């Protein structure tokens, strides 16, 4: 019988605790609701704050992506700049690497201006990275250009293929013939394991450094999407004070 007062006291204590918890929860809920209403009212009165927050978030994500790209580029510098099989234009101390597709409209628009840029700025050494991603004919054109390169005709064939509005196998053969390429030998080389491997290596490299479209240019640690000549030249200028890496055999 002596236990009854103790049990009653415990029950009363539990009851008080439950009421206290419920009261605290209700108070917290009402406080949160009131705060949320104030925040909503402020945002409705100042919607530009939302836009600023979105812009800040995007800027943060862009910077994070750029940081990852810089790290990846630094890890793949040799593959980017010094693969012996890559076609090259110019022999300046600063390497500019271009990833492109022969069906890409932006690549086609940029193509005639790129040799002019290299000729006008002796600091540039341009490395071509055939990166066919848009269609099967893109792959065929890349193989044809690289086969032409084996006959010392890469640049003229590259520019002619870029100038073709309706690119198909007949147009590719016509370009090869017009530029003095031995067609039979080119067809053999287009099917070679070496050219197939070169294109696959370009694709793997593009994926590794985060290339997400064409044309894309890599200068030093930076990647530039699209042909923005002023931006490219600004990066070239920034890189001229850096020592160039040692050249691989045959370069």
C-alpha positions, 0 to 999 in steps of 0.5 A: 500500500505504501507504493501507491503514493509513489506510483501516483507521483510518478504518474503525475510527473509523467503527465506534467512532462507530456504536457510540457513537451506538447506545449514546447512542440506547439510553441516551436511550431508556432514560432517556425510558422511565424518565422516562415511567414516573415521570410515569405513576406520578405521574399515576396517584397524583394524577389531579386534576393531569390535571383541573387541566391540562384546566381550565387549558387550557379557561380559556386557550382561553376567554380567547383566545376572549373576547379575539377577541370583544372585538376583533371587537365593537369593530370592529363597534360602529356596526353593533351599536348604531346601525343605524337600522332596528333596533327599540329599547326604552328610551333609556338611555346603555348599549346592550344588544344581543340576538340571538335566534330565535323558536323558541329555548326559552331566548329564549322564557323570557327574553322577558317578563323583558327589558322588565321589566329595561329598565323597571327600569333606566333606563340601558339601551337595548335593541337587538333583532337578529332572528337566525333560525337554527333553522328556516324559520318562525324566518325568517318570524316575524322578517320578520313582527316587522320588518314590524310594526315598520314599523307601530309594533307591533314590541315587542307582536308580538315578545313575542306571537310569543315567547309562542307555543308552536306557531309556524306561519304561521297563528299568526303571522298571528293575532298580527299581527291581534291586535296591530292590524297591517294584515295585507296591508301586513305580508305585502308588507313581509315580502317586501321587500328591505329586511327581507331585507337587515336579517336577512342583515346580522344574520346576518353581524354575528353571525358576525363577532363570534362569536355561537354561540347564542341568546339572546346579549347584547352590552354594551360590549366583552363578550358574554354567552351566555344571559339572565343578568340579574345579569351583564348588569346588572353590565356595564351598571353598568360601562359607565355611566361610559363616554361613549355614542357619538353617536346616528345620525339618527332614533335 
